[in-house]
């Protein structure tokens, strides 16, 4: 697919519209639209304006610090980075398999993380658009409006997230930036009191999870024509899947399907991911652009996250979520490509997490003290996990002293980078082209981005040199002098 920078005619002569900051997303970003004199869209792009240098500054650190260090990337999805790094460190210390207790504690932690993250995104960030409409008044289109008009829905969202955070606290030591996973296992089991405390509330969480699936199903079907078309793009989809094809959030092989649902590859081992996926770069973004090698950068981009996982899997191994998946997949013959269907798929996963937590809490392995396995040290460690937002890759190289010499992180939002850009271009062309721009119209671009639940803090990488703009302004606000350092290091005025 051709970059729109190359197709925009005389970009310097076009009108620039900037949506900044993006609201109700994690992190900081902006969207720029280039429009001609008749308000026709020439270009639409998502820009990430944060700089995060984690891949660089963890070099030289001892490998055993990684599970704690890298989760500082984010306060919303730290557990995902914690566990991906821990899985990579398992490989570094030669752990071929975790003890049953360690694996189940980690899985419980991961289900808690996915539950709380999905609840936060749906109820706090996206439900105002879904419940009130994309053109509702700004003062009302927020979580406060949800609390005022739908107090029961808002309460369920708060309590579901709180429960997920309690699962994280009990398995990792803290609700945010815990230390439960260590190279080769975990550092504590669950206590009887902790397990019993979670058991007291889990049935209520399952009930609320089911009611939330029913809510988003009703919203989607009530406005189906709009939801099926809005920001929708036919794409390939990537996720982990269990060896028997079941939905898998913690482990599994890489699976990719094309836009028609045909398998591109399946069961790819974590250590071979870079044979199948590469990353491209573009000068106007700190985010990279991953693609499937066999399809090339132009056609090999894909989507990850709940929509990809629910489309890719053959079944879900908890009964209520599986019934919901079958209902979801009945929307069409092939993969569900509706961008707004991300919300529906996300709530199916939320329901699955509540059911899976219930099953784990009945397992006495959680209470055992056999927590650690180790083997012979290795120089390469790769950990892949399904973060709430999609497939997350952590790849580390260490020297003989155990110090990190190389790190590469491909986060969920980076995997969705090209897809998000394509969705906002579709929305901008369909709903903004040739129109007088208003806040409700511009909000529709943000709605398309929010459907992916991007974590912009996690997704930024340094490519070349940081672009820099310096302006000297006169007292009246006019620009006296302007100097620009581009991403390639070139200076212009």
Backbone torsions as a table, in degrees:
resi	resn	phi	psi	omega
1	UNK	NA	129.0	-174.8
2	UNK	-71.9	136.7	176.7
3	UNK	-64.8	131.4	-176.1
4	UNK	-68.3	-16.8	175.5
5	UNK	-62.2	-33.1	-178.4
6	UNK	-79.0	-21.4	-176.0
7	UNK	-99.6	-15.0	179.3
8	UNK	-69.6	126.4	-177.7
9	UNK	-81.6	126.1	178.4
10	UNK	44.3	65.8	-174.8
11	UNK	-57.1	-28.6	-179.5
12	UNK	-67.5	-20.8	-179.1
13	UNK	-92.8	-2.1	-175.8
14	UNK	-90.9	155.6	176.4
15	UNK	-80.8	133.4	-178.5
16	UNK	-105.1	126.0	174.1
17	UNK	-114.1	128.6	-176.0
18	UNK	-118.9	127.2	172.2
19	UNK	-101.1	103.6	-175.8
20	UNK	-152.2	129.8	-1.5
21	UNK	-82.9	159.3	168.7
22	UNK	-68.3	135.3	-176.2
23	UNK	-105.0	156.2	178.5
24	UNK	55.6	42.3	169.4
25	UNK	-134.5	162.4	177.0
26	UNK	-87.9	121.9	-179.2
27	UNK	101.0	-173.1	-174.0
28	UNK	-123.6	131.8	178.1
29	UNK	-157.2	176.7	177.6
30	UNK	-149.7	162.1	174.4
31	UNK	-120.2	134.6	174.2
32	UNK	-115.2	136.4	176.0
33	UNK	-117.6	132.0	171.8
34	UNK	-105.5	126.6	-174.2
35	UNK	-131.0	146.4	176.6
36	UNK	-83.3	-174.6	-174.7
37	UNK	-65.1	-17.3	178.1
38	UNK	-101.2	16.0	179.2
39	UNK	65.5	23.6	174.5
40	UNK	-82.8	135.5	-175.8
41	UNK	-73.0	122.1	175.0
42	UNK	-100.8	-28.9	-176.3
43	UNK	-159.3	143.2	175.1
44	UNK	-140.8	127.9	-176.5
45	UNK	-141.3	146.5	171.3
46	UNK	-97.5	125.2	179.0
47	UNK	-114.8	138.4	173.4
48	UNK	-101.8	122.4	-171.3
49	UNK	-105.0	4.7	176.2
50	UNK	-91.8	158.2	173.1
51	UNK	-123.6	124.1	177.8
52	UNK	-128.8	126.1	-173.8
53	UNK	-110.7	32.4	-171.9
54	UNK	-60.1	-38.8	-177.9
55	UNK	-61.5	-28.5	-178.5
56	UNK	-87.7	-48.6	-170.8
57	UNK	-79.5	-8.7	172.4
58	UNK	-84.1	-8.9	174.6
59	UNK	-64.5	136.4	-177.6
60	UNK	90.9	-9.2	177.6
61	UNK	-86.8	150.1	176.0
62	UNK	-67.0	143.3	-172.6
63	UNK	-59.0	-32.7	-175.3
64	UNK	-69.6	-11.3	175.6
65	UNK	-82.9	-16.4	-169.3
66	UNK	-58.4	-47.3	-178.4
67	UNK	-58.2	-26.2	178.2
68	UNK	-88.7	-40.9	-176.4
69	UNK	-64.9	-51.2	-168.3
70	UNK	-70.2	-21.8	-179.6
71	UNK	-71.3	-11.4	174.6
72	UNK	-71.0	-5.7	170.5
73	UNK	-53.9	-32.4	-168.9
74	UNK	-156.4	145.3	174.9
75	UNK	-97.5	-4.6	-179.5
76	UNK	-96.2	-42.2	-178.9
77	UNK	-123.1	44.2	-179.1
78	UNK	-64.5	-33.3	-177.9
79	UNK	-62.6	-36.4	-179.8
80	UNK	-62.6	-45.2	177.5
81	UNK	-68.4	-38.3	177.8
82	UNK	-56.6	-47.0	-176.2
83	UNK	-77.0	-36.8	177.6
84	UNK	-63.6	-42.6	177.4
85	UNK	-66.1	-39.6	178.6
86	UNK	-62.8	-40.0	178.1
87	UNK	-64.0	-39.4	176.4
88	UNK	-64.7	-40.3	179.1
89	UNK	-68.9	-30.8	173.1
90	UNK	-54.6	-44.5	-179.4
91	UNK	-66.8	-38.6	179.4
92	UNK	-62.9	-38.2	-178.7
93	UNK	-90.2	7.8	174.2
94	UNK	78.4	20.9	178.3
95	UNK	-77.4	112.9	179.6
96	UNK	-80.8	-31.5	176.4
97	UNK	-154.1	147.1	177.2
98	UNK	-79.9	160.2	170.7
99	UNK	-66.5	155.7	178.0
100	UNK	-53.8	-40.4	-179.6
101	UNK	-64.7	-47.0	-177.6
102	UNK	-62.0	-44.4	-178.8
103	UNK	-65.0	-41.4	-177.2
104	UNK	-72.0	-34.1	175.1
105	UNK	-63.8	-45.4	178.2
106	UNK	-62.2	-43.1	179.0
107	UNK	-62.8	-41.8	178.2
108	UNK	-61.3	-44.0	177.1
109	UNK	-58.3	-44.1	-177.2
110	UNK	-67.7	-40.4	176.1
111	UNK	-63.3	-39.4	176.9
112	UNK	-62.5	-41.6	178.5
113	UNK	-63.7	-46.2	-178.8
114	UNK	-65.2	-39.9	178.0
115	UNK	-61.0	-51.0	-175.7
116	UNK	-68.6	-35.7	-179.6
117	UNK	-69.0	-45.0	178.5
118	UNK	-63.4	-39.2	178.9
119	UNK	-65.4	-43.6	178.6
120	UNK	-59.2	-48.6	-175.8
121	UNK	-65.8	-47.3	-174.7
122	UNK	-68.8	-52.9	-172.0
123	UNK	-76.6	-42.7	-173.8
124	UNK	-87.0	-39.3	-170.9
125	UNK	-99.9	-38.5	-172.8
126	UNK	-105.7	-28.3	-174.8
127	UNK	-60.0	-31.1	178.0
128	UNK	-58.5	-40.5	176.8
129	UNK	-67.4	-42.7	-174.1
130	UNK	-72.8	-34.6	-178.2
131	UNK	-84.4	-35.5	-172.6
132	UNK	-105.9	-15.4	-175.7
133	UNK	98.2	150.7	-173.8
134	UNK	-69.8	-20.3	-176.5
135	UNK	-105.9	16.5	176.3
136	UNK	-63.4	160.0	-180.0
137	UNK	-62.3	141.9	-176.5
138	UNK	-58.9	-41.2	-176.3
139	UNK	-63.5	-21.6	-176.7
140	UNK	-104.8	-21.6	-173.0
141	UNK	-85.6	70.1	-179.1
142	UNK	-161.2	-179.8	-176.1
143	UNK	-65.0	-29.2	177.7
144	UNK	-64.8	-39.7	176.3
145	UNK	-62.6	-38.2	178.0
146	UNK	-64.5	-42.5	179.1
147	UNK	-61.7	-40.5	-178.2
148	UNK	-70.1	-44.1	-172.9
149	UNK	-93.1	-28.9	-177.2
150	UNK	-135.2	65.5	-174.8
151	UNK	-59.6	-34.0	-179.3
152	UNK	-67.3	-41.7	177.7
153	UNK	-63.9	-45.4	179.9
154	UNK	-61.8	-41.5	-180.0
155	UNK	-63.4	-42.2	178.4
156	UNK	-60.6	-41.0	178.9
157	UNK	-62.2	-43.8	179.5
158	UNK	-63.7	-44.7	-175.7
159	UNK	-71.9	-36.1	176.5
160	UNK	-63.1	-44.0	179.3
161	UNK	-65.9	-41.9	179.7
162	UNK	-59.9	-41.8	179.8
163	UNK	-63.0	-45.1	178.0
164	UNK	-59.0	-39.8	178.3
165	UNK	-66.5	-33.4	176.6
166	UNK	-67.5	-38.6	175.3
167	UNK	-59.7	-44.0	179.4
168	UNK	-62.6	-45.3	-178.2
169	UNK	-60.4	-42.2	-175.6
170	UNK	-74.6	-23.3	-178.7
171	UNK	-99.1	-23.7	-176.4
172	UNK	-119.3	-6.8	177.8
173	UNK	100.5	-28.5	179.9
174	UNK	-146.0	156.3	177.9
175	UNK	-69.2	-33.0	180.0
176	UNK	-129.4	131.7	176.5
177	UNK	61.0	52.0	176.5
178	UNK	-78.8	-179.8	-174.8
179	UNK	-132.5	25.2	-172.0
180	UNK	-67.3	-38.6	-178.4
181	UNK	-89.3	131.1	178.0
182	UNK	-128.8	161.0	178.9
183	UNK	-54.1	118.8	178.8
184	UNK	95.0	-2.1	179.0
185	UNK	165.3	-138.7	179.0
186	UNK	-134.6	166.8	-176.1
187	UNK	-104.9	1.1	176.9
188	UNK	-160.9	145.6	170.9
189	UNK	-85.8	-178.5	171.9
190	UNK	-86.7	144.5	173.8
191	UNK	-88.1	163.1	178.2
192	UNK	-60.4	-42.7	-179.5
193	UNK	-63.8	-40.3	178.5
194	UNK	-64.4	-45.4	178.9
195	UNK	-60.8	-45.9	-177.6
196	UNK	-65.0	-34.8	178.5
197	UNK	-64.6	-39.4	178.0
198	UNK	-71.1	-36.5	179.2
199	UNK	-63.3	-29.9	-179.2
200	UNK	-60.4	-33.4	-172.3
201	UNK	-108.7	-10.2	-168.5
202	UNK	-66.0	-35.6	-179.8
203	UNK	-64.2	-36.3	176.1
204	UNK	-66.0	-37.1	178.5
205	UNK	-64.8	-39.0	177.8
206	UNK	-63.4	-43.7	178.7
207	UNK	-60.8	-44.1	178.9
208	UNK	-68.0	-34.5	175.8
209	UNK	-62.1	-42.3	177.8
210	UNK	-64.3	-42.6	-178.9
211	UNK	-67.1	-31.2	177.8
212	UNK	-70.6	-39.2	174.0
213	UNK	-60.6	-43.0	179.2
214	UNK	-62.6	-37.7	-179.9
215	UNK	-64.2	-51.6	-176.5
216	UNK	-69.8	-31.8	175.7
217	UNK	-61.5	-45.3	179.9
218	UNK	-62.7	-44.3	179.9
219	UNK	-61.7	-45.4	-177.5
220	UNK	-64.2	-47.2	-176.3
221	UNK	-72.2	-30.3	178.7
222	UNK	-66.6	-31.3	-179.7
223	UNK	-120.9	42.0	-168.1
224	UNK	-61.3	-43.9	-177.7
225	UNK	-57.7	-42.4	-179.5
226	UNK	-70.8	-46.8	-177.7
227	UNK	-65.1	-35.9	-179.2
228	UNK	-70.1	-26.2	-175.5
229	UNK	-98.5	-28.4	-169.2
230	UNK	-65.7	115.9	175.7
231	UNK	61.0	18.2	-172.6
232	UNK	-84.0	133.3	-179.7
233	UNK	-136.2	138.0	175.9
234	UNK	-78.5	121.4	-175.8
235	UNK	-138.9	163.2	165.3
236	UNK	-74.3	162.4	-178.4
237	UNK	-137.4	141.2	-175.6
238	UNK	-126.4	140.3	175.2
239	UNK	-166.0	171.7	164.6
240	UNK	-80.3	154.3	173.3
241	UNK	-147.4	147.2	177.4
242	UNK	-69.5	161.4	-176.2
243	UNK	-60.0	-27.3	178.0
244	UNK	-93.2	7.8	176.7
245	UNK	92.3	0.2	-178.2
246	UNK	-72.8	155.7	171.6
247	UNK	-56.7	131.1	-177.9
248	UNK	-137.2	123.9	-178.5
249	UNK	-102.2	-27.3	-174.6
250	UNK	-97.7	-38.8	-172.9
251	UNK	-145.1	-176.8	177.6
252	UNK	126.1	-178.4	178.6
253	UNK	-100.2	156.0	179.1
254	UNK	-74.7	134.8	178.9
255	UNK	-131.3	136.1	176.4
256	UNK	-133.2	137.7	174.9
257	UNK	-121.9	150.6	175.6
258	UNK	-83.5	-177.0	-173.9
259	UNK	-64.1	-19.8	179.1
260	UNK	-92.1	-7.6	-178.8
261	UNK	100.1	-1.7	178.4
262	UNK	-75.1	140.9	179.7
263	UNK	-68.0	134.1	171.4
264	UNK	-93.9	-46.2	170.2
265	UNK	-154.4	162.9	-176.1
266	UNK	-153.8	147.5	175.4
267	UNK	66.6	25.4	-179.1
268	UNK	-72.7	127.4	180.0
269	UNK	-67.0	148.8	-178.7
270	UNK	-53.9	-38.6	-175.2
271	UNK	-69.8	-10.8	-177.6
272	UNK	-109.9	13.2	-174.8
273	UNK	-57.8	-37.7	-175.5
274	UNK	-77.6	-1.5	168.5
275	UNK	-80.4	-21.5	-174.1
276	UNK	-110.5	-23.0	-176.7
277	UNK	-128.6	132.9	173.0
278	UNK	-125.0	168.3	179.8
279	UNK	-119.3	129.6	173.1
280	UNK	-100.3	165.4	178.5
281	UNK	-129.5	152.2	174.1
282	UNK	-134.5	145.4	-169.3
283	UNK	-67.7	-19.5	-172.5
284	UNK	-96.9	7.4	-178.2
285	UNK	-143.5	144.0	171.7
286	UNK	-75.7	-19.7	178.9
287	UNK	-80.9	142.3	174.4
288	UNK	-82.7	172.6	-176.7
289	UNK	-126.9	89.2	-179.1
290	UNK	-68.0	152.7	178.9
291	UNK	-153.6	158.3	176.8
292	UNK	-79.0	122.8	-170.9
293	UNK	-56.3	-43.8	-175.4
294	UNK	-64.9	-17.5	-178.0
295	UNK	-107.4	-8.5	177.8
296	UNK	79.4	163.1	-175.5
297	UNK	-64.2	-35.4	-175.3
298	UNK	-68.9	-37.4	-174.9
299	UNK	-117.7	-0.7	-171.9
300	UNK	-97.5	6.0	179.4
301	UNK	-72.2	164.0	-168.4
302	UNK	-154.7	177.3	173.7
303	UNK	-117.6	152.0	175.5
304	UNK	-129.4	176.7	176.5
305	UNK	103.5	-167.5	-175.2
306	UNK	-54.8	-42.7	-179.2
307	UNK	-62.2	-44.0	178.9
308	UNK	-65.7	-43.5	-176.5
309	UNK	-65.7	-43.6	-178.3
310	UNK	-70.4	-32.0	174.5
311	UNK	-72.5	-38.8	-173.0
312	UNK	-76.2	-35.0	-173.7
313	UNK	-73.6	156.9	176.8
314	UNK	-87.7	-26.7	176.9
315	UNK	-167.0	167.6	173.7
316	UNK	-114.6	135.2	-169.9
317	UNK	-88.4	17.9	169.3
318	UNK	-119.9	137.7	-165.0
319	UNK	-64.4	-44.8	-176.7
320	UNK	-67.4	-42.0	178.9
321	UNK	-67.6	-35.5	178.2
322	UNK	-65.9	-41.4	176.3
323	UNK	-62.0	-39.9	178.3
324	UNK	-66.7	-37.7	177.9
325	UNK	-62.7	-43.9	-179.8
326	UNK	-62.8	-39.9	176.7
327	UNK	-62.8	-42.7	179.4
328	UNK	-62.9	-47.5	-176.8
329	UNK	-69.2	-17.0	177.2
330	UNK	-73.2	-4.8	178.3
331	UNK	-60.2	-33.5	-178.6
332	UNK	-156.9	171.6	-176.3
333	UNK	-73.5	-43.1	-179.2
334	UNK	-95.8	-159.3	177.2
335	UNK	-61.0	143.1	174.9
336	UNK	-75.1	116.5	-174.8
337	UNK	-103.6	-5.5	-178.8
338	UNK	-58.9	123.9	179.7
339	UNK	-62.3	-38.9	179.5
340	UNK	-70.8	-14.2	175.6
341	UNK	-70.7	-11.0	172.1
342	UNK	-52.2	-39.0	-177.9
343	UNK	-64.5	-42.7	179.2
344	UNK	-64.0	-48.7	179.3
345	UNK	-60.9	-38.1	-179.8
346	UNK	-61.9	-40.0	-179.8
347	UNK	-74.5	-28.0	172.3
348	UNK	-62.7	-41.8	177.4
349	UNK	-67.4	-38.2	176.3
350	UNK	-58.2	-45.5	177.8
351	UNK	-61.6	-42.8	177.9
352	UNK	-58.6	-41.8	-179.8
353	UNK	-61.9	-41.3	179.1
354	UNK	-64.2	-41.5	178.7
355	UNK	-66.2	-42.1	-178.4
356	UNK	-67.1	-37.1	176.1
357	UNK	-61.9	-42.2	179.1
358	UNK	-59.3	-43.1	-179.7
359	UNK	-65.8	-42.5	-179.4
360	UNK	-65.7	-36.6	-178.5
361	UNK	-65.2	-19.3	177.0
362	UNK	-87.6	1.4	-176.0
363	UNK	-99.2	118.9	-177.9
364	UNK	-68.5	-13.6	176.0
365	UNK	-58.4	-26.9	-179.9
366	UNK	-61.4	-23.5	-174.7
367	UNK	-96.6	-4.0	-175.5
368	UNK	-76.3	164.0	-178.7
369	UNK	-111.5	15.0	175.1
370	UNK	-87.8	96.7	-163.9
371	UNK	-114.5	-12.9	-166.6
372	UNK	-139.1	137.1	170.6
373	UNK	-130.9	140.0	175.1
374	UNK	-142.7	160.5	178.6
375	UNK	-139.6	-137.8	-179.4
376	UNK	-91.1	138.1	-177.7
377	UNK	-62.1	144.3	176.6
378	UNK	-123.2	163.6	-179.0
379	UNK	-98.3	-10.3	-179.5
380	UNK	-125.3	133.9	176.5
381	UNK	-133.8	128.7	-179.3
382	UNK	-129.1	125.0	176.5
383	UNK	-124.5	128.2	179.1
384	UNK	-126.0	134.3	-178.2
385	UNK	-144.5	157.5	173.7
386	UNK	-91.9	95.8	173.2
387	UNK	-67.9	163.9	179.5
388	UNK	-51.3	-36.2	-176.8
389	UNK	-88.6	-7.6	178.3
390	UNK	141.5	-171.2	-173.0
391	UNK	-66.6	131.4	-175.4
392	UNK	-123.4	128.4	-177.1
393	UNK	-115.6	129.6	170.7
394	UNK	-122.7	123.6	-176.7
395	UNK	-131.2	122.1	-177.4
396	UNK	-128.7	147.2	170.2
397	UNK	-121.7	138.6	178.6
398	UNK	-128.8	160.1	177.3
399	UNK	-95.2	-172.7	-176.4
400	UNK	-66.3	-19.4	178.3
401	UNK	-91.1	2.8	179.5
402	UNK	80.6	15.5	179.7
403	UNK	-95.3	140.5	-176.7
404	UNK	-69.4	125.4	176.5
405	UNK	-105.0	-20.8	-178.4
406	UNK	-154.8	142.4	177.2
407	UNK	-143.0	138.9	173.6
408	UNK	-138.8	125.1	178.3
409	UNK	-118.1	123.3	172.1
410	UNK	-112.5	106.4	-173.3
411	UNK	-94.3	167.2	-173.2
412	UNK	-56.9	-47.1	-176.3
413	UNK	-66.0	-33.0	175.0
414	UNK	-63.8	-41.8	177.5
415	UNK	-60.2	-31.3	179.8
416	UNK	-91.3	5.4	-171.3
417	UNK	-56.0	-56.6	-177.9
418	UNK	-63.1	-38.8	-179.5
419	UNK	-63.6	-41.4	178.2
420	UNK	-62.6	-42.1	177.5
421	UNK	-61.7	-41.3	179.6
422	UNK	-67.2	-37.5	179.5
423	UNK	-66.3	-42.5	-179.2
424	UNK	-70.8	-29.5	175.5
425	UNK	-66.4	-39.7	179.2
426	UNK	-64.8	-44.2	179.9
427	UNK	-64.8	-45.5	-179.1
428	UNK	-61.0	-42.6	-179.1
429	UNK	-68.6	-38.8	-175.5
430	UNK	-77.7	-40.8	-168.9
431	UNK	-110.6	-18.1	-176.8
432	UNK	-109.7	-22.2	-171.2
433	UNK	-60.2	123.1	176.7
434	UNK	76.7	6.0	-176.9
435	UNK	-105.5	158.3	170.5
436	UNK	-74.4	123.2	-172.1
437	UNK	-76.2	134.3	175.6
438	UNK	-128.3	165.5	179.6
439	UNK	-59.0	-44.9	178.1
440	UNK	-60.2	-35.4	177.6
441	UNK	-67.8	-44.7	179.0
442	UNK	-65.0	-31.4	177.8
443	UNK	-61.5	-27.6	-179.9
444	UNK	-65.1	-31.9	174.4
445	UNK	-64.3	-42.4	178.3
446	UNK	-65.5	-36.1	177.9
447	UNK	-59.0	-41.9	179.0
448	UNK	-62.4	-41.1	179.0
449	UNK	-68.6	-43.2	-177.5
450	UNK	-62.7	-27.9	180.0
451	UNK	-58.2	-31.9	179.9
452	UNK	-79.9	-9.3	-176.1
453	UNK	51.9	55.9	-175.2
454	UNK	-71.2	144.9	169.7
455	UNK	-111.6	93.7	-173.0
456	UNK	-70.4	-25.7	177.3
457	UNK	-62.9	-39.1	-176.5
458	UNK	-75.8	-24.6	-162.3
459	UNK	-89.9	-8.8	-170.6
460	UNK	-86.6	140.1	177.0
461	UNK	-130.9	155.7	174.3
462	UNK	-86.4	125.6	176.2
463	UNK	-121.9	111.7	-177.3
464	UNK	67.3	-138.1	-179.9
465	UNK	-102.3	150.5	-179.7
466	UNK	-67.9	124.5	175.7
467	UNK	-65.3	146.6	-174.5
468	UNK	-143.4	135.5	176.3
469	UNK	-122.0	125.7	177.8
470	UNK	-120.0	126.2	178.9
471	UNK	-122.8	135.0	173.2
472	UNK	-104.3	118.1	-175.5
473	UNK	-105.3	144.9	172.7
474	UNK	-74.9	172.1	-179.0
475	UNK	-61.5	-29.3	-179.5
476	UNK	-85.1	3.4	178.3
477	UNK	93.8	-8.2	178.5
478	UNK	-73.4	154.6	-176.6
479	UNK	-85.9	119.5	178.5
480	UNK	-86.3	-37.2	-178.0
481	UNK	-154.7	146.3	-177.4
482	UNK	-139.9	133.7	179.4
483	UNK	-131.0	134.1	-176.2
484	UNK	-125.3	128.0	168.0
485	UNK	-104.6	116.3	-177.5
486	UNK	-79.1	170.7	-176.6
487	UNK	-64.8	-19.9	177.2
488	UNK	-89.4	4.2	178.4
489	UNK	90.0	-6.2	-180.0
490	UNK	-73.3	142.5	-178.9
491	UNK	-105.8	134.8	175.5
492	UNK	-142.0	164.3	-178.7
493	UNK	-102.6	NA	NA
